[in-house]
Amino acid sequence: MEPVTLTTDRLLLRTVGPQETDAVYAICQDPDIRRWTTIPSPYLPEHARGFTEQIAPEGWADGSMFTFGVFLPTGELTGMLSLTMRSLGTAEIGFWGAKEHRGNGYTTEAALAASRWAFTRMSVDRVEWRAEVGNVASRAVAERAGFTIEGVLRSSLSNKGVLRDGWVGSLLPSDLGLPSTTPYLPGPG
C-alpha cells in the first residue's frame, strides 16, 4: 500500500524516511521512551536508520504496519504512531511523544486521526491499545482518545527480555459515531 498523509487542525501525520533518522535517534534517547517501549536500549544510530529506512517503509509496502510521524505544520517531529495489523479487522496502536511536546494533546489527536482513518479506509473494526502496567502516560492518552480499558493481561508483554503485565483497551468505530464493517452484538449486561 502507498503511504497516506493525514491532517488534523494542528498536525500532519505522514510516513517517515531517512530525513527523519536524526530526529528519531535524538528523541529515542529519552529514558521514558526507552523504559516504556520495546525499542532497543541503548538506542543507537543504526536502530534509527533501520526504523526510518526499512521497518517503516516495509510496513506500508506489505500492509502489516502503518507508521506515521506526527509533525507540527513547521515540520518538527513531535512523536510517532503506528497501527499494526494483528488479525482481520483488528489493528494495535502504539505511540510515543517527544518529551518537549508532551502535555499538548498531540498524541491523543494523532491517535484519533489514525484510528478514524483505520475505521473508514482500512476496514478495521477494533483498534487495540496495550501498555505495560504502570505506563500511566500512555494510558492517559488512550483514555483521552476514548479507548475503553478492558483489563490486565498477565505476563502479556515482553520488554527487553522480561515478561510484564499489560493493560489492554479498545476503540470501536461506534465510539467515534462511525459504522462498523461487520455487525456488532455486545454481550448481555
Secondary structure, DSSP 8 states (H G I E B T S, - for coil): -----EE-SS-EEE---GGGHHHHHHHTT-HHHHHHS-S-SS--HHHHHHIIIIIHHHHHHHTSEEEEEEE-TTS-EEEEEEEEEEETTEEEEEEEE-GGGTTSSHHHHHHHHHHHHHHHHS---EEEEEEETT-HHHHHHHHHTT-EEEEEEEEEEEETTEEEEEEEEEE-GGGGT---SS-------
